[in-house]
Structures are given as structure tokens and as C-alpha cells.
Amino acid sequence: MLMFSIGISSYAQKVVTAQSPDGQTNVCVTLSDAIYYDVVSHGETLLARSIIGMQLSDRVLGEKPVLKKKSLKRVEETVTPIFPLKYSQVENNYTLLTLDMKGGYSVDFRIYDDGVAFRMRTSIPDQIEIMQENTVFQLADECDLVLQQPGGFKTGCEENYSLVKSSQWKKTDRMTELPVLIMGKNQKILLSEFDLVSYPGLFLKGNSDNSLSAIQPKVPLEYEDDGDRRQRILKEADYIAKTEGTRTFPWRYMLITQEDGRLAENTMPMRLAQKCQLEDVSWIKPGQACWDWLNGIPYGPDVTFEGGINLETYKYFVDFASRNGVPYIIMDEGWALSTRDPYKTNPKVNLPELISYAKSKNVGIFVWLPWLTVEHNMDLFEKFEEWGIVGTKIDFMDRQDQWMVDYYDRVAKEAAEHHIMIDFHGAFHPSGLEYRYPNVLTYEGVRGMEFNGGCTPKNSIWFPFIRNAVGPMDYTPGAMICYQPKYHHGNRPFCSGVGTKVYHLAAFVLFESHLQMLMDNPCRYDAWPDCRDFIASVPVNWDDTRVLAAEAGQYIVMAKRRGQKWFIGGITNDKGREIDVTLDFLPEGKDMQMTSFVDGVNAAKMAMDYRQEKSTVNKDTKLHIRMVCNGGFAATIE
């Protein structure tokens, strides 16, 4: 890491300015009755008179601030992630502005070439109660906002995206969870949070004046179980957090870009991440997983047993995984006799025999659990380690209050002590835990394939630009039976997907997760061996990522590299596209073999229609891509 002091501009001890290393992003902080800041990027004011503050039970941090000390430093370092979702290395260069205030608190700004992050720090003796944040993001102009708007704080973050004008978003309208995409006229801002530790998740509400104000759930004080997977909160505190008075608070970050494709290439989480808390991560193995929940009944001439939640069916999944190099299977609800008791297993499954069988085939087993069962049996991780289970899929948390954020931390830490990997389903967006405890492989917090006909390309096209841009996403791709939206049908145990078959192949390249599920049945994958082989070959970690063409909410084409092999994935919304891209990322003077999957001539009506093509390409090739409505493009180059 390289750090060195640079100049600071101030006058009357009330205004401080700082700029990014390239000089194109500027932050101006004004200290008067509150802490205000402006953000200017490439000559355009994006945020003006935005507010940073925090109301405690006995004081307001940020009210009439008095500056004690200020510092400005340049930081240059290279970040090497343990498990890279996009890049094997990332340059982390920024200007660090620190403002220490009278009253035991500070504000840190990181000004990047491509964005701004800020956080508060406190140095107050004993514990403090935080009543609310006074954080306001004041947009300089009216913008379209792409939001996920739940009906309250209890949410699995699976709502469809809605488009709202910032000037028309009223206080009485539904709030939004993070991340939020701000669609400016010339530039876009991806707004999210990071390093969320023992503190509630941030929601935002509108004020009909182009501003977004913080709102957060209160701390639950009394609660009771409501069934096997939910809690009923009986009493709440009047504060959002009770915490140590000396600590840092979450980063609020804004990725700013003039090119839509940069949203999908976002590395801000990696650049803001804390160090890994685990000394040994060799046992953590990201990879693909076969999954039984949506399509768990195999059929066909090779199936001589009754399908269902039983040993024979799971062995069938294990055999498929082993043949195709898929390292895991996930056993969903039904493997245990009761969802409340993780120690008594379903005798039809014969879990000890299945674990032994899977191990002999080099396949690991994840098991699904409601979060309440984990909470009431936190010693289960020790038992799972004894049994030989490698991971758990924990579901239905559906909250972001301080207690629940602490729950995620406790689970990640306890699981890591027993070499258990975690998939947080029914979860909020990734916010830093996965870097501190990389045994946390993925999070849901997205409207994924389990919504069946309710999961459409028109909504999912936003994921690379918003949800997946902030971290791993448990979308559960991989439908082999595919329909255009108006023709879609099919429910468990015969689920199907909306969009063309090639769209569903491309999802494995585009949608990022350290635990990427195959949502369909092995018998269906075997019916299309070319599709099966492509899917099973797609890595979950990447050395390089390039967006070749993109328009947020409309279409995207991305190329990703692992080792010497490139993969390309492209999808579109409900409009067909013809796009030309260049392959100038390929090595100089070298011809390579491209195997591509393209939408068939009838795919706009019959979504199953596709073709596989082979061709020779090089860095001078101009690739013409045709995608029908709700269609896609997928390819390998080696």
C-alpha cells in the first residue's frame, strides 16, 4: 500500500474539498448547521447538499459540527480476492478524506475515479443507542430510480423492480431496499452499503423533492416463534441499534459511471472489504450444485425407482453430479423428519449411506434448514461436521434489523469453526460478511427461478446492473424446458423457465454466485447433452470480466475468462436485438475455436429452439449477435 499526503482546500474552517486520483470526481463538504456534501463527476453535479448525521439518545452527531482535525491522503494498493467473482486482481486507488469532529465522531470519505464512499466513526465511551440516521441523498436533478419496494421491513428482497421518478416518490409511497440504481441523464449511480456489522440494513424513502432519506428497522426486544421459520415481533425498542460507542459504521457507496456496462463490472465491494477473519480457507470450495426442489422427480428409461425424497433419487442426483464434475448437491426440505429438528433424519433418505456414497463419488452434500431451526440448535454445525455434511442452505430470515444482522454473523462464525459453507436464502443483499467469512458463498435477495413463471427476463435483465453488481446472487438458473412469457406453464415438480433455452444457458455466464445451482432435473440435462456440457463447464470464479455491449434494463453481453478459456453470455429483455461486438480481448495473432449457442429461427415463439455453431475467431473478429425477445447468446472460446 502506498499512502502520501496531498493538498487540502478549505476556507473559514467550514468547507473542505477533495478529488479522485484522476481529478474527475469531486466531493465538497460544508460544515454549518449540519454536515452537507456535494458530489461532482466529470463536471456534472450529481448530489447537492446531501446530509450525513446520526441521532443518538443523548445527542445528534452532525448537528452544528465543529471540525477538530482534517486529513487527506492518497492510497494506492492492489486487492487480490480469495474467491474472485469478476477479477483475480483489482487496483484500489482512492483519495481518503478524514474529518474528525468535536464530540467523539468522524466522517471518512473515499473518493474513487468511479465513485464515492463515506462512513461515520465514533469514539464514545460505553454503549450508545442510535435512534435514527439523518442520512439524506439529495439528487441535483430529477432522475428515474430503479427500486425494489417491499411492503415493510419484513421482506425477502424478492420484489420486481419498479421505475419511479425521484420528484414523484412520496413519503407515503413504499420505501425501497438496497441496492438502488439512479438513472441520471448523463451518468448513473449504483447506491448501496457495505461492511454491515451489528447494525440494521439501510432502506430509503422518497420526499417528493429528488431526495432519498434513510429509514431503518428498530431493534426487536420481545419476539416469539411463528411456525417453524418465522418470528413474530411483539415489542420493539425506540432505537435502531444499541452498540459499542467506539466503532466504525457501514460504508454508503455510490458507483458512478458514464457507461452502463461499468455497473456490471463493479468492484467497489472488493475495494471496501475488511480482511478475511479465517486463517485457513483451503476447505472452502466454491462451485456448482445440483438442486432438487423445483424438479425433483426424475423420469425416463434409466429411472427404475419411484422418485421423491428418498435415497434412490438423491443417489441419482449424486451420480449425475459426479459424471459432470458438479461438486455438490443440495437437499432441500424433506431430508429431516421435521423442519424443527435437524438431528432426526428421514429414514427414506438414509442420510449416513447417502453421505458415504456421495463422498465416494467426490460429491459434497448441502442441506436446507429454516433459520429458526439453526437459531435453536446452534450446535448443529458441530454435528454436521461429524456427519460429513459440507454446507447448509439457511432460509427465511426476511429481516435486516440489528438482531438479524448479528444472527448472520454468529452463523457464519460458528459454521466456519466446523468447516461448514453457507448459502443464505431468504436473505438481504451481500454487505461484506462474505469477505470476512468467505464460507458464506452466496445470498438470495433476488426474484429468482423459484418464482417459476413470475421470473421473467424483463425483470431479470436488471440483475447484472443492480443486484449482482453488489455481490453473489442465488438465482438458481438452468431451466431446460423453456417458454416465451405468454405461453409459460409448469409448476413443481415439473417447473420450467421463461425465456429461450439460450437465455438460460447465458445466465450461467452472466449471473454470479460462489454456489451456482442447476435448478433442473438430471434427466432433462441428459436429454440435451450439448447444453448440459456447456453449463457444467462454466466456472463460478473468474480471472477477468469484460462487458462488450450493454444498456441498463435492456440488454447485456459479457465476456469472462478463467485461465485461457473465455465464455460469453448475452441476454435481452422482451425486445429482440441484433448487436455487433468485437473480440479484441483475445490474444494477439492467435486463432481460437468458438462454440456458440444461438436462438433458433422460431425461438421468438418456440423458446426451446436453438442452434449450436462452431467457428474460428481472433481478436479482429466482429461478432454479430442476434437475440430474439427474451432471448440470449452463449459461447466458449478456447
Secondary structure, 3 states (H helix, E strand, C coil): CEEEECCCEEECCCEEEEECCCCCEEEEEEECCCEEEEEEECCEEEEEEEEECEEECCCEECCCCCEEEEEEEEEEEEECCCCCCCCCCEEEEEEEEEEEECCCEEEEEEEECCEEEEEEEEEEEEEEEEEEECCEEEECCCCEEEEECCCCCCCCCCCCEEEEEHHHCCCCCCCEEEEEEEECCCCEEEEEEECCCCCCCCEEEECCCCEEEEECCCCEEEEEECCCCCEEEEEECCCCEEEEEEEECCEEEEEEECCCHHHHCCCHHHHHCCCCCCCCCCCCCCEEEEECCCCCCCCCCCCCCCCCCCHHHHHHHHHHHHHCCCCEEEECCCCEEECCEEEEECCCCCHHHHHHHHHHCCCEEEEEEEHHHHHHCCCHHHHHHHHCCCEEEEECCCCCCHHHHHHHHHHHHHHHHCCCEEEECCCCCCCCHHHHCCCEEEECCCCCHHHHHHCCHHHHCCCCCCCHHHCCCCCCCCCCCEECHHHCCCCCCCCCEECCHHHHHHHHHHCCCCEEEECCCHHHHHHCHHHHHHHHHCCCCCCEEEEEEEECCCEEEEEEEECCEEEEEEEECCCCEEEEEECCCCCCCCCEEEEEEEECCCCCCCCCCEEEEEEEECCCCEEEEEECCCCEEEEEEC
